[in-house]
């Protein structure tokens, strides 16, 4: 039985207050445009992100993929960082659903520059795909929960606009970036044509994402959502959980960030672990077991004790702080890791 779960911030369960909000949700047929709770969520999210319209979807993956379909046609190319979620963890969907080719920019921590974007752009030629879209992930998962600064985004956007490219933000953890950096979600979103945000990660709702953008684009997105099987009916029950999370759980993300720092500093003091605590910017903590062959054994030993974390590569482990993990849980994890590695 899992007692302490740091596999992801998606493992959280709804709070009692969130369950009550869901139980009392006013509902209607969302495909017919009749669900008032969905409408409130879409409006509130679009307003917070400074965009005219929003569309509720079951997952961040669907929101990202619908955005790609809105911006491209088959045979086009999108530019994306080489470790991005859209490329790594969405089952090859850009190729299958939109027929687009990803052009990868390799980086150390998930953040590329305008010059790096410029360096991969193709000139017009009948032999080449047409580059149409730039995708950014903020915070960047595999980069370590890293945050893009406004200056970095402005640099990339200036190159993209110079070449008439559209911009999409995978903002699954944009809430974390906003709280940690003290930058409003609307300001972050201002660099992009479309933004997807998730409610089932740091905000702790059981399901749901919203895609925001201009009204005409969101009208197209609604059709693509239906095409991909994402049209839902009395879904206000789910939207109510997301709306509750949006209204009540954003500020508490600072607690997850503080707990991540506590974990990182504690790990740095354990013999056999390598981590730079200053690299931990939000709620994701990546660390290395010096004897890489023991990492899987460490994860298994922790699991046997009811503590769940994940390996992400040889000798590399990720722990994700979330609203289900307390400071006491972190201290228990640190004790268990030190005991396994050092007796």
C-alpha positions, 0 to 999 in steps of 0.5 A: 500500500502506498503511504507517501506518493511522489511519483507525480502531482497527478496522483492527488485525490480530491479534497472533501471540499472539492468533492462537495463542489463536484456533488453540487455542480449544476450540469448540462449537455456540454456538446450542446453548449448547455453546461453552466459549470463548464462555461464558468470554468472556461471563462474563468481560465481564459480571463486569468490567462488574458485570452478571449475564449477557452475550451475544457478538455479531458487531458493536457495531451488532448489540449496540446494536440488540438492546438497543433491541429488548429495551427498546422496542416499535414506536411507542416513542421513544428519546432520543439525542445528535444525533451518536451512532453509533446514529443516524449509523452504524447504517443507520437500524436503530432505525427498521427493526428496532425501529420506534422514533423517535429524539429527538435532543439536539444538543450540542457534544461528545456529552455532554448534561445531565439538564436537556437530557434533561428538556427533550425528554421528552414528557408522556403524550398519545395523540398522542405516541410513548412515550419508553422509552429513553435511549442514551449513547455513552462515549467519544463518537466524533463528539464527539472521543473524549470521556469522560462523567464519573460526575457527568454520568452520574448527572445523566442517570440521575436524570432517566431513572429519575424518568420510568421510562426505561431506560438503554443504554450504547453502550460500544464504546470504554468500555475507553478511557474507563475507562483514561483516566479511572481509572474502572472499567468496572463503575462506568461500567456501573452507571448503565445497564440494558444495556451493549454493549462492543466488542473489535475497536476499541481492544482489537485483536481481529478481530471481536466485541462483548458485550451485558451486562444482567440474565439475563432481558433477555439471554435475550430478547437471545439470541432477538433475536440469532438473529432478526437472523441473529447466531446463530453456531456454532463461534464460539469461534475468534473469541471466543478473540481477543476474550478474549485482547484483554480479558485482555492489551490493556486496559492498553496503551490508555494508549499510544494515548492518549499517542500521540494527545496527541503527535499533537495537540501536533505538529499544533498546531505546524503552520501551516495546522492548527487543533486544541486539544490539550486537547480530545483525551481518548482515542485520537481526534484531530480537526483542521481544515485552515484552507484547507478545500478542501485537506483532501481533497488532503492526505488523497489526498497522504498516501494516495499515501505510504502513510498513511491517514486520513479526512475527516469533514466539510469541512476536518475530518480524524480520525486514530485511534491504535491498536496498529498505530501507533508514535510513529515513525509519528506523527512521519512523519505530522506531517512529511508534513502539514507538508511538504504544507501548508508546503513 
